[in-house]
């Protein structure tokens, strides 16, 4: 097992970077977004470059993430971990903060110099109106480089998170190379919907507002091998 999250992610996509790694559904909007390992890696690299080159953050710097399960959340989290930042999800002091549009009020309790807003819209559309004090993540991140080389070794929380992810992969029955369907409402912890599958080089079908009447068809159309209970 690799000793850091960036390495686990790289290993998970190394065999076939073109295969669908994370497929996102929102049954309330009809949105479907499919990202290959290479495409997600591109977003992760851009995010890490934003954090290191533009914001100038050093390893261990706290980053606040107020985001639900979503493919853009995967890019933000993996970008933060690639930059060796410490990700926080409880109110506190952070040097950078990422917040979903419906959590801007909550974001006011955070002390952060750099703030990025995410509308989580289909096709990564930008926000129609960016709140004061925030920059639009999808606009800002696009201008950064497609490649990022993480510093060697683990980040400050990698060992703890990977140990949790390994344990959860066992508990949830995720086998190596599986294609896993996950109800985002039932498994909001990124250890469950993101890191546990990555430790098994599994691919994910992540569903928000899951319509039970569509479940069987989706399992078949997406070649799902395991659905989290």
PyMOL commands that set and color helices and strands:
alter all, ss='L'
color gray80, all
select helices_A, chain A and resi 5-14+37-54+71-82+101-107+122-124+137-141+158-172+190-199+212-221
alter helices_A, ss='H'
color red, helices_A
select strands_A, chain A and resi 20-26+31-36+62-66+86-88+96-100+114-118+135-136+179-183+203-208+226-227
alter strands_A, ss='S'
color yellow, strands_A
deselect
rebuild
show_as cartoon
